[in-house]
Amino acid sequence: MRKVKITEHLFQISGVQYGTNSNIYAIQTEEGLVLIDCGYQEEQWKKMLSCMEKWNLDPMNIKTVFLTHSHFDHAGNVWRMNQLGADVLASAEDAEKIEHGNPEMEQLFGSPWKCGRITRTIREGDSFTFGGQVEINVLETPGHSKGSLSFLISVDGIRALCTGDLFFVKPWPPEDKVDVELGYMGGWDFDMKAYQNSLRRLRNVKADIFLPGHYYFYRGADVHSLFEMACEKEERGKHVGA
């Protein structure tokens, strides 16, 4: 298994590199581990545990989980986070599905939804610091789901922008170029206008690293160019995605 350490204290503990569906990120802080999303059911959780073990990250030390949205592959393990005693944070709109049932996800994934508990609902402008070394700012980016959130993370002197399923980075061999793929637009509460507004808004956010919910993260001075490509694809009607 390939281990992915993005910065000194920022890790990717799930994703295509591990043979799992969604990207889960872990941030090591003086106050414990912070996760961005928590994954989907048993198999992904086992692989997350294996990865954390290799980095000497204790799952019992998970203190806070920030959720980008309520879809199964990002929030299906909320109940496990509850068992670990972690605080779980989500938007008010998506918290409703996590706590009271998500028939859309049961239909899409063919698995029963196990309800979890949201400790606190969060919204635009909320900011969190952990041990004075990590800061996470909340951005409301609806569209993919009604309550989708993005997070601007300051850690190890860099700014990482985590956007859930807004869009993804995919390789484009053999030309050594990058290409982007727009996120899934078939959700029951997908909103095209909100999606367009979120996409255009985030292209103005300065970041050193782009952390999507699937496929590959991207690091470079031209992170903003990914958003330009995504906007161009959306404008041309390239409404595809995983």
N, C-alpha and C positions, 0 to 999 in steps of 0.2 A: 504494500500500500504506500503510495506516495504521500508524504506529509507536506502540508502547505502552511508555511509561516510567512505572513505578509509583511509584518513589521515585528519588532522585538516583542510586543505585547498583543498583537492582533493575529489571529489564526483563522483559517478556514477549516472546519471540522466535518464538513459534509459537502457533497457536490459530485459532478461528473468524474472528478479524479478518484473518488472513492466508490464509484458505481452506485451512487444514490441520486435521487431525483432533484432535491432542492439544495441550495447553498445555505449553510448555517455558519455563522461567524461567532467566534469567541474572543472576548477581550479580557486579558488578565489585568486585574487592578489590585490595589492594596486592600480593597474592601471585598474581594472575592471575584468570581467569574461573572461576566456579563455576556449574555447570548443575544444575538440578533436572530429571531425565529428559533423554532425548536423541533422542526421536522415532523415526519410522518410515520407513526406506528413503530412496531417492534424491530423490523429489520434495519431501518435507518438508525434507530436509537442504538442498536448494538454496534453499528459501524462508527457512530459518533463516540461511543464509549471507548472503542478500540483506538480511535485517533487521539482522544484526550489522554488516554493512558500513555501513548507514545510521547506526548509532549509534557507528561507529568502534570496534567490538569485534572484535578480531582472533581468529579461531577457533584460530590457532596458540597463543594464550595461554590456551586452556581447560586448566585444571590439575586440576580435580576435578569428578566427576559423581556426584551422589546420585540413586539410583533409588528411586522409590516402589514399583515392582513390575515383574514380568517380562513383562508383556504387550507385544505387538509395537509398539503405538503409543507406548510409553513407553521401551522398551529395545531396539528393533530396530536402532538405530544404535550399539550398544555397540562393535562391531568398528571403527567409524570413530573412536570416542573412543580406542580402543587405538592406532590408527594415528597419532593426534595426540600420543600419549604421556601422555594424561590418566589420573589415578587414577580408577577406577570403583568405587563403593561400593554394596553392596546387602545385603539380608538373606541369611542362609545358605540359607533355604528357597528363595528365588527365584533365588539365584545358580546353583543347580544347573541350572535350566532354561536360563538364559542361556548357560552354558558348555557344556552337553552336548546341547542340542537341545530344541525346544519344539513337539512335534507338534500340540498344541491350537491354538497360534497359526497354524501352517501351515494347519490345517483352517479356522479361522475367517476368516483373511485371504486365503487362497488364494495365498500366497507362501511360498517357501522361507525357513526360519529360518537366518540366518548366525550361527554361534556367536561369542561374544565372551569376553573375559577379565575377571573381577572381581578387582580389586587387593586388596580387603579386604572382609570381611563385617562388618556393623555391627548393633547391637542397641539395645534400650531403654537409655537413660541415657548413651549415647555422646554426646560433645559436641566440636565442632570450632570453632576460631577461625581467622580469616584476617586477618592484618595488624592485629589489635587492633580492627578496625572492624566485623567480621561474626562472628556466632556462630550455629551451627546445632546444634540439639539433636534427637536421634533419638527418635521415639516408635513403638513397635510397635503397629500397628493392623490386625491380620489380619482376614480376612473376604472381601473382594473377591478376594484371593489369600491363600494360606497365609502368605506372608511380607511382606504389604503393610506399608509404613512411611509415617509422616507426619513432617514436619520443621517445627520451630518456629524461624523465622529472625529474628534480631535484626539490623537494619540501618537506618541513618539514623534512629535513635531510635524505630523502630516494631517491632512484633512481627507477623510474617506467618506464618500457619499454612497449610502446604501439605499436602494430604491425598490426593493421587492421585485414585483413582476411588471414593472413599467416597460422595460425592454432589456434585451440581453446582448452580450458580445459573443460572436461566433467566429471561428477561423475562416479564412478565405484563401486556402492554398490553391495553386503553388505560387501565388504572386506576392506573398509576404505582406498582405494587407489585412485589415480588420473589416468586418462587416457586422451589422447589428440586425437583430430580429425583434419585432414588436411583440409585446406580451399578449397573452390569451385574452380575447375579446368576447368570449362566449358566455361569460358569467351572467347569472340572473340579474344582478344589479350593476352590470357594466354600463358606464355612461360615457359615450364618445366625446361629448363636449367637455366634460370634466377631465377625461383622459388627455385631450389635446391641450387644455390649459395647464395641466400638471407637467406635461412633457416640455412645453415651451417655457414654463416658469423655471424648471430645474436647469435648463441650459445656461442660465445666468449665475448659477451657484458655483463658486470657485472650489475645486477639489483636486487632490493629487492622485486619488485612487477611486475607481468606480467599482462598487460592490453590488452586482445584480443578484437576483434571487435564483438564477439558474445559469448554467454554463460557466463562463470564465470571467474572473475579475480583470481589471485593466488598470495599469499604472503608467502615468506619463504626464507631461506638461500640457498635452492636448486632450485631456479628458473631455473638455467642452465639445470637441469635434464629434464625439460619439452622440451627443444630444442633437447636434446639427444633422447628423446622418439619420437619426431616428425621426426627427421632425420632417425631413425630406421624404422618408419612406411613408410616413403617415399621410403627408400631403399628396403623395402619388397613389394612395389607396392600397399600400402594401400591408393589408391587415391580416397578417399571419402571426403565428406564435405557438409556443408550446405551453 
